[in-house]
Amino acid sequence: MTCMTENDHKMNPISREHVEVDGIYANEWGREEVLHRGQTFPSDPQLGASEWELQQYLFDNHHTGETDQRLIAKSDETRQKQSKQTSPRKHTDRGDK
């Protein structure tokens, strides 16, 4: 008796089933298509009913048309201002010792 892994039990959706997650899906022949939740998986014109596999999630967080500030790379000057104190000489003497 052979040991079955978790991947052996995985079943990809087939044509005419409902899409559960927004993403880019590829069928058995490698044709990729963007599908949204609630749509049905299309049939292939040559294969008919085919199996679909999720290739990539759709991720869209640019609702206002601007890039999220957390995703913008910060310059070295900005990082130095926000960095921790690495030397005791940078400590401001407040007389509260």
Secondary structure, 3 states (H helix, E strand, C coil): CCCCCHHHHCCCCECCCECCCCEEEEECCCCEEEECCCCECCCECCCECCEEEEEEECCCCCCCCCCCHHHCCCCHHHHHHHCCCCCHHHCCCCCCC
